[in-house]
Amino acid sequence: SYPANALGNTDILIAQYKKVLEIDPVNTTVIFNIASIYYYKNDFKNSLIYLEKMVELYPFEYDGLLYLAWVNLKLDKKKEAKALFEKVLLNQPIDKSALEELDYITGGNNDFIKSNIYTAFVKNYDLLNKPDYKGAIAVLKEAYDKNSYEINARLGWLNYTAGFNTEAVTYYKVAILLKPKAIEPLLGITYPLAALGNTNELIEQYQAILSIDAQNSNANYRLGYIYYDKKEYQNALKYFEKVVKLYPFGYDGLLLFAWTNLRLEKKVEAKALFNKVLMLSPNDKSALEGLSLIK
């Protein structure tokens, strides 16, 4: 896709991206790239299809929300555009584009900027810049709404960042219930769960990600790593194998796939994999150690 992009050949680029989606149907980077191409070709209906999928997977991601808001506006879906621009402002409270378009849609009567939730998010970001994590958490709690995905996802991240991992898990679980088809909160909750050492629940969350996105390299790698650490090498093998199929020349996947094969006495496979690691990192200590154990 890179040379096609450099040549500006959007038709070839779209075709290549669609081939990626045949392998990994919910690859959000590719989904967003296709949506962007259609947007700049003024093909807003096709752009909408891809952007809706992206925002379903990552409901609080800035670029996806902003483009989806604009696409809805271009299609004269002002009600939908208004709601999306408001979500953009919860992510970036002083976003010029969102503020200007809300003024346009509302005819200058943008009441959202006077709302409790917007005010709370503005204060939240200001306090976070100090940084004052406890204060940032407190202002969102004052405006707490159990039905707001944005508040719960934000409180999950803030509590994790502040070291309040148990609280972070609680908020992320609410966010997951509110957006059951989203990968975003499932990835979010893995961080406090890992910090708490809650391996069993961590496995459950990574498996939940894979039930939505079977090709998710992050979830596959992390599951492989967990099982490797538990010395459950047969379980680890299938996840690392998936990572290496998706990224045949990726260092981390190759190295642990090599070690897993070695632990399972698959020495021929392990040797070949360690040698591939050395192509990426010629003096790699771990790969050289692994090769020294193969007789």
C-alpha positions as CSV (number, residue, x, y, z in Angstrom):
1,S,0.0,0.0,0.0
2,Y,2.9,2.4,0.7
3,P,4.2,2.7,-3.0
4,A,0.6,3.0,-4.2
5,N,0.0,5.8,-1.7
6,A,3.2,7.5,-2.8
7,L,2.0,7.3,-6.4
8,G,-1.4,8.7,-5.5
9,N,-3.2,5.8,-7.1
10,T,-6.3,5.6,-4.8
11,D,-8.0,2.8,-6.8
12,I,-5.0,0.4,-6.3
13,L,-4.7,1.6,-2.7
14,I,-8.4,0.8,-1.9
15,A,-8.0,-2.6,-3.6
16,Q,-4.9,-3.4,-1.5
17,Y,-6.6,-2.3,1.7
18,K,-9.6,-4.5,1.0
19,K,-7.3,-7.4,0.6
20,V,-6.0,-6.7,4.1
21,L,-9.6,-6.6,5.4
22,E,-10.2,-10.1,3.8
23,I,-7.5,-11.3,6.3
24,D,-8.3,-9.0,9.2
25,P,-11.8,-7.6,8.8
26,V,-11.6,-5.2,11.7
27,N,-8.2,-3.7,11.1
28,T,-9.0,-0.2,12.2
29,T,-5.9,1.4,10.6
30,V,-7.0,0.1,7.2
31,I,-10.7,0.9,7.9
32,F,-9.8,4.5,8.7
33,N,-7.5,4.8,5.7
34,I,-10.2,3.6,3.3
35,A,-12.8,5.9,4.9
36,S,-10.4,8.8,4.4
37,I,-9.8,8.0,0.8
38,Y,-13.6,7.9,0.1
39,Y,-14.0,11.1,2.1
40,Y,-11.6,13.1,0.0
41,K,-13.1,11.6,-3.2
42,N,-16.4,13.1,-1.9
43,D,-17.9,9.6,-1.8
44,F,-19.5,10.2,1.6
45,K,-21.8,7.2,1.6
46,N,-18.9,4.7,1.2
47,S,-16.9,6.7,3.8
48,L,-19.8,6.4,6.2
49,I,-19.8,2.6,6.1
50,Y,-16.2,2.4,7.2
51,L,-16.2,5.2,9.7
52,E,-19.3,3.7,11.5
53,K,-17.4,0.4,11.8
54,M,-14.4,2.2,13.2
55,V,-16.4,4.2,15.8
56,E,-18.2,1.0,16.8
57,L,-14.9,-0.6,17.6
58,Y,-13.3,2.5,19.2
59,P,-16.2,4.8,20.3
60,F,-14.0,7.5,21.9
61,E,-11.2,7.7,19.3
62,Y,-10.8,11.3,18.1
63,D,-10.1,10.9,14.4
64,G,-12.9,8.4,13.8
65,L,-15.4,10.5,15.7
66,L,-14.4,13.8,13.9
67,Y,-14.5,12.3,10.4
68,L,-17.8,10.5,11.1
69,A,-19.3,13.8,12.3
70,W,-18.2,15.5,9.1
71,V,-19.5,12.7,6.9
72,N,-22.9,12.9,8.6
73,L,-22.9,16.6,8.1
74,K,-22.0,16.2,4.4
75,L,-24.9,13.8,4.0
76,D,-27.2,16.4,5.7
77,K,-27.7,14.2,8.8
78,K,-27.4,17.2,11.1
79,K,-28.9,15.5,14.2
80,E,-26.3,12.6,14.0
81,A,-23.5,15.1,13.2
82,K,-24.4,17.2,16.2
83,A,-24.2,14.3,18.6
84,L,-20.8,13.2,17.1
85,F,-19.3,16.7,17.3
86,E,-20.3,16.8,20.9
87,K,-18.5,13.6,21.6
88,V,-15.4,15.0,19.8
89,L,-15.5,17.9,22.3
90,L,-15.4,15.4,25.2
91,N,-12.2,14.1,23.7
92,Q,-10.8,17.5,22.7
93,P,-12.7,20.2,24.5
94,I,-11.4,23.1,22.5
95,D,-11.4,21.5,19.1
96,K,-12.0,24.3,16.6
97,S,-13.6,22.3,13.9
98,A,-16.2,20.7,16.3
99,L,-17.0,24.0,17.9
100,E,-17.5,25.8,14.6
101,E,-19.7,23.1,13.2
102,L,-21.8,22.9,16.3
103,D,-22.4,26.7,16.0
104,Y,-23.4,26.2,12.4
105,I,-25.8,23.3,13.1
106,T,-27.4,25.1,16.1
107,G,-27.5,28.5,14.5
108,G,-25.2,29.9,17.1
109,N,-27.2,28.4,20.0
110,N,-24.7,25.8,21.1
111,D,-26.0,24.9,24.5
112,F,-23.7,21.9,24.8
113,I,-20.8,24.0,25.9
114,K,-22.9,25.1,28.9
115,S,-23.7,21.5,29.9
116,N,-22.4,19.8,33.1
117,I,-20.7,17.1,31.2
118,Y,-18.8,19.4,28.8
119,T,-17.8,21.7,31.7
120,A,-16.6,18.6,33.7
121,F,-14.4,17.4,30.8
122,V,-12.9,20.9,30.3
123,K,-11.9,21.0,34.0
124,N,-10.7,17.4,33.8
125,Y,-8.2,18.1,31.0
126,D,-7.1,21.3,32.7
127,L,-6.4,19.5,36.0
128,L,-4.7,16.6,34.2
129,N,-2.2,19.1,32.7
130,K,-1.0,20.2,36.1
131,P,-1.0,17.1,36.7
132,D,-3.6,16.6,39.4
133,Y,-5.1,13.1,38.8
134,K,-7.2,13.1,41.9
135,G,-8.8,16.4,41.0
136,A,-9.3,15.3,37.4
137,I,-11.1,12.2,38.6
138,A,-13.2,14.1,41.1
139,V,-14.6,16.6,38.6
140,L,-15.8,13.7,36.4
141,K,-17.3,12.0,39.4
142,E,-19.4,15.1,40.0
143,A,-20.9,14.8,36.6
144,Y,-21.1,11.0,36.6
145,D,-23.7,9.4,34.5
146,K,-23.7,5.6,34.5
147,N,-25.1,5.6,31.0
148,S,-22.2,7.7,29.6
149,Y,-19.6,5.6,27.8
150,E,-17.3,8.5,27.6
151,I,-17.3,9.3,31.3
152,N,-16.8,5.6,32.3
153,A,-14.0,5.0,29.8
154,R,-12.3,8.2,30.8
155,L,-12.6,7.4,34.5
156,G,-11.2,3.9,33.8
157,W,-8.1,5.4,32.1
158,L,-7.6,8.1,34.7
159,N,-7.8,5.7,37.7
160,Y,-5.4,3.3,36.0
161,T,-3.0,6.2,35.3
162,A,-3.3,7.4,38.9
163,G,-2.6,3.8,40.2
164,F,-6.1,3.1,41.4
165,N,-6.4,-0.1,39.5
166,T,-9.4,-1.7,41.3
167,E,-11.4,1.5,40.6
168,A,-10.2,1.5,37.0
169,V,-11.5,-2.0,36.4
170,T,-14.9,-1.1,37.8
171,Y,-15.3,1.8,35.4
172,Y,-14.0,-0.1,32.4
173,K,-16.5,-2.9,33.1
174,V,-19.4,-0.3,32.9
175,A,-17.9,1.0,29.6
176,I,-17.8,-2.6,28.3
177,L,-21.4,-3.2,29.1
178,L,-22.4,0.1,27.4
179,K,-20.4,-0.8,24.2
180,P,-20.3,-4.6,24.0
181,K,-19.1,-4.6,20.4
182,A,-16.2,-2.3,21.1
183,I,-12.5,-3.3,21.4
184,E,-11.5,0.0,23.0
185,P,-12.7,-0.7,26.6
186,L,-11.6,-4.3,26.4
187,L,-8.1,-3.2,25.6
188,G,-8.3,-0.5,28.3
189,I,-9.3,-2.9,31.1
190,T,-6.3,-5.2,30.4
191,Y,-3.9,-2.6,31.8
192,P,-5.3,-2.4,35.4
193,L,-6.0,-6.1,35.4
194,A,-2.3,-6.8,34.5
195,A,-1.2,-4.3,37.2
196,L,-3.4,-6.2,39.7
197,G,-2.0,-9.5,38.6
198,N,-5.4,-10.8,37.8
199,T,-4.3,-13.3,35.2
200,N,-7.5,-15.3,34.8
201,E,-9.7,-12.3,34.1
202,L,-7.0,-10.9,31.9
203,I,-7.2,-14.0,29.8
204,E,-11.0,-13.6,29.6
205,Q,-10.7,-10.0,28.3
206,Y,-8.1,-10.9,25.7
207,Q,-10.4,-13.7,24.5
208,A,-13.3,-11.3,24.4
209,I,-11.2,-9.1,22.1
210,L,-10.5,-12.1,19.9
211,S,-14.2,-12.9,19.7
212,I,-14.6,-9.5,18.0
213,D,-11.2,-9.4,16.2
214,A,-9.7,-12.8,15.8
215,Q,-6.6,-11.4,14.1
216,N,-5.8,-8.8,16.8
217,S,-2.0,-9.2,17.0
218,N,-1.8,-7.4,20.4
219,A,-4.4,-9.8,22.0
220,N,-2.8,-12.9,20.4
221,Y,0.7,-11.9,21.5
222,R,-0.4,-11.1,25.1
223,L,-2.3,-14.3,25.4
224,G,0.7,-16.2,24.1
225,Y,3.0,-14.4,26.6
226,I,0.7,-15.2,29.5
227,Y,0.5,-18.9,28.6
228,Y,4.3,-19.0,28.0
229,D,4.9,-17.4,31.4
230,K,2.5,-20.1,32.9
231,K,4.6,-22.7,31.1
232,E,1.5,-23.8,29.2
233,Y,3.6,-24.0,26.0
234,Q,1.0,-25.8,23.8
235,N,-1.5,-23.0,24.5
236,A,1.1,-20.3,23.9
237,L,2.1,-21.9,20.6
238,K,-1.2,-21.3,18.8
239,Y,-1.3,-17.6,19.7
240,F,2.3,-16.9,18.7
241,E,1.8,-18.9,15.5
242,K,-1.1,-16.5,14.7
243,V,1.0,-13.5,15.3
244,V,3.8,-14.7,13.1
245,K,1.4,-15.6,10.3
246,L,0.1,-12.0,10.4
247,Y,3.6,-10.5,10.8
248,P,6.2,-13.0,9.5
249,F,9.1,-10.6,10.2
250,G,8.1,-9.1,13.5
251,Y,10.8,-9.4,16.2
252,D,8.7,-10.0,19.4
253,G,6.4,-12.6,17.8
254,L,9.3,-14.5,16.1
255,L,11.4,-14.6,19.3
256,L,8.8,-16.0,21.6
257,F,7.5,-18.3,18.9
258,A,11.0,-19.7,18.6
259,W,11.3,-20.2,22.4
260,T,7.9,-21.8,22.6
261,N,8.9,-24.3,19.9
262,L,12.1,-25.0,21.7
263,R,10.3,-25.6,25.0
264,L,8.1,-28.1,23.1
265,E,11.2,-29.9,21.8
266,K,10.5,-28.7,18.2
267,K,14.1,-28.0,17.6
268,V,14.1,-27.8,13.8
269,E,11.3,-25.2,13.9
270,A,13.0,-23.3,16.8
271,K,16.3,-23.2,15.0
272,A,14.7,-21.7,11.8
273,L,12.9,-19.1,13.9
274,F,15.9,-18.1,15.9
275,N,17.8,-17.6,12.7
276,K,15.0,-15.3,11.4
277,V,15.3,-13.3,14.6
278,L,19.0,-12.9,13.9
279,M,18.2,-11.4,10.5
280,L,16.3,-8.7,12.4
281,S,18.8,-8.4,15.3
282,P,22.1,-9.9,14.2
283,N,23.6,-10.1,17.7
284,D,20.4,-10.8,19.6
285,K,21.4,-12.3,23.0
286,S,18.2,-14.3,23.5
287,A,18.2,-15.8,19.9
288,L,21.9,-16.8,20.3
289,E,21.2,-18.4,23.7
290,G,18.3,-20.3,22.2
291,L,20.5,-21.6,19.3
292,S,23.2,-22.6,21.8
293,L,20.7,-25.0,23.5
294,I,19.9,-26.8,20.2
295,K,22.2,-29.7,19.7
